[in-house]
Amino acid sequence: MSNEIVETTLFKIKTYYQVANREQITLLKSSVARWNIWRESNPHIDPDFDRVDFNGINLSNANLRKANFQMALLNGANLQGANLTKAFFAGSDLRGANLSETNCQGMKLNDADLGGCIFRQSNLRSIDFSDRDLRGIDFSEADLRKADLRNSNLEKVKFFKADLRKTLFTEANLTEAYLSSAWMQGTNLQRANLSKACLRYTINLTSAQIQSAKIDRNTKVPQYLNIHWSSETDFHCEEKSR
């Protein structure tokens, strides 16, 4: 086959995919309902939205499974209830985006800007959020079982009623974090900073977990635990006798 024929064939293939990609973008922006029907009819196609501007768009309840949003702009976007299973958001701008009630299992967020994101009641089980700046994010009632948040900055993050069983918080900064009523059985708090954090009404939190973390006199622990201070930094935690 001559080089000219090969180049012509490659050009036609590239043109075809560019046209198909533009059509997918137009469809998604115009109607989530029609988009979801199209996804059901074309389950073998993984949408490519690399670097597309979706700022402020309403994509609630959209089927975005395995979609590529690398470097995409989603500032202030509404993704509530969307299926984001195995979606790829590396380097994307998700500042202020609403991802409440989403299925995020297997989602990749490498280097994505998540400032001010909302993940209320979302499925984030086993997600990798390690070494991230997640300050101020709302994870209320989210499923974060076995999630990896090691070494992350979680200052003032809301974990109200979140499922944190077997979640990794090793060396995370949880200063002023709100963990009231969270499930904490098997949660790893080794060397985590819980200064000024609220742990009131947490479920299945143990004295050993508190002992492994860093707290201060402003840390609020559940009523079934007692803290005895021997200095400004040294303490002993024990369960109250029943």
N, C-alpha and C positions, 0 to 999 in steps of 0.2 A: 504494500500500500504506500503510495507516495506521500511525502510530507504535506503537500497541499491538501490532499483528501483528509489526512489526519487532522490538520488544523481546522478545516471546514467542519468536520464532525464535532470536534471539541467546542468550536464556537457555537454550533447549533445546540449542543447539550447545555452549555453555559447560559445561552439565551433562554432556553426552555425553563431552566431552574430559576432564573431571575424573574421571568414573567409569572411563574407559578408562585414564587415567594411574594411578589407584589399582590397577587390575587388573594393569598392567605392573609396578608396584613390588612388589606381592604375589607375582607370578610369579617375578621375579628373585630376591627374598629367599628364596623357598621351594625353588627348584630351578634351578641353572644349566643342567642338561641339558635340562629342559623349556623353559627360556628360549631356549636356542639353537635348538631345534626351532621355536619360535614365530617367532624372527627369520628363519629360513629360509623360513617360510611367509608372512611379512609384510615383505619386503625394502624396501617403499616407506615404512615407518613409521620415523621417527627418534625414539627414546625420549626423553622429557623427565623428567629427575630433578632439576630445579631445586630446590635447598635441601633435598633429602631426606637423612635421617640414615642413612648406611651405615657408621657407625663400627664397626671391627672385623669387618666382614663378609668372608666368603670368596667372592670372585667369580672365582676362578682359572679360566682357559680360557673365560670368558664372551665372547660376541660383543657388544661394546659399540660397534661402529662407528657413528660419527656421533651417539652419544648425548650429550645435554646434561646435564652435571653442574655447571652453574653454581651456585656458592655451596653445593655439596653437602658433607656431612661424611663424609670417608673416612679418618679418623684410624685408623692401624693396619690398614687394609683389606688383604686379600690379593688382588691383581689379577694374579698370576703367570700368564703365558701368555695373557692376555686380548688380544682384538683391539680396540685403542683408536684405530684409524685415524680421523682427522678428528673425534675426540671433543672435546668442549668442556668444559674444567675451569676456566674463569675464576673466580677468587675462591674456589675450593674448598679444603678443608682436607685435604691429603694427607700430613700429618706421619706419618712412620714407616710409610708404605704400602709394600708390596712390589709393584713393577712389573717384576720380573725377567722376561725372555723375552717381553716384550710388543711388539706392533707399534704404535709411537707416531707413525708418519709422519702429518704433517698435524695432529697434536694441538695444541690451543691451551691454554696454561697461564697466561694473563695473570693476574698477582696471586695465583696459587695458592700456598699455603704448602707447600713441599716439604721442610721440615726432616726430615732422617733418612731420606729416601726411598731405595729400592734399585732401581737400573735395570740390574742385571747382565744381560748378553747381550740387551739390548733393542735394537730397531731405532729409533734416534732420528735417522736421516739427515735432514739439512737442517732440523732443528728450531730454533726461535728461543728460546735461553736467554740472550739478551743482557740486561745490566743487572739481573741477578738475584742473590739471596743463595742460593748453592747449597752452602754450607759443609758438609763432611762427607758429602756424597752419594756413593754407590757406583755408579760407571759401569763397573765391571770387565767387560771383554770386550764392551762395548756398541758398536754401530755408530753413530758420531757423525760420519760423513763429511759435510763441508760444513755442519756445524752452526754456529750463530752463538752464541758465548759471550763476545762482546766486553763489556768493562767489568764482568764478573761477578765475584763473590767466590767463588773456588773453593778456598779454604783447606782443606787436608787432604782434598781430594776424591780418590777412588781412580779412576784411569784404567788400571788394570793390564790389559794386553793389549787395550786399547780401540783401535778403528779411528778414528784422528784425522786421516786424510788430508784435506787442504784445509779442516780445521776452523779457525774464526776465534777466536783467543784475544787479539786486540788489546787491550792495556791491562787484561787480566784479572789478578786476584790469584790466583796459583797457589802461594802460600807453603805449603811442606810438602806439596804435592800429590804423589801417588804415580803416576808415569807409566811405571813399569818395563814393558818389553816392548811398549809401545804403538807402533802404526804412525803415523809422523809425516811422511810424504812430503807436502810442500806445506803443512804446518800453519803458520798465520800466528801468530807469537809476538811481533809488533811491540810493544815497550814492555810486554810481560807481565812480571809479577813472579814469578820462579822461585826466590826465596830459599828455601833449605833443601829444595827440591824434589828428588825422586828421578827421574832420567832414565836410569838404568842399563838397558842392554839394549834401549833404544828402537831402532826400525827406521827407517832412512833419515832420521835427523836430521842436519842439516848444520851446519857451523860458522857459516854466514851466519844461520841461524835463531837459534842461541845468541847470536850477536853482536847481533842485533836486540832481544834481551830483556834484562831485568835479572836478574843472578844474584849470588850471594855465594859465599864460600869453602866454604860448606856445601852448595851445590848439587852433586848427584852426576850427572855426565855419563857417557855411554857410553864404553867403553874406546877406541873409534876416534876420539875427539876429545881434543885437548889444550887446556888453559886456561893462559895465561900472564898473571900478574897484575903490573901496573905500579904499582898503588896499591890502597887498600882497595875502591875502586869501579870502577877502570878495568882492563880486561882485553882480551886478544886470544885468540880461539878459532881453532883450525886442525885440519884432518883429519890424522891420523897417516899418515905415508908407509908404503906396504906393501912 
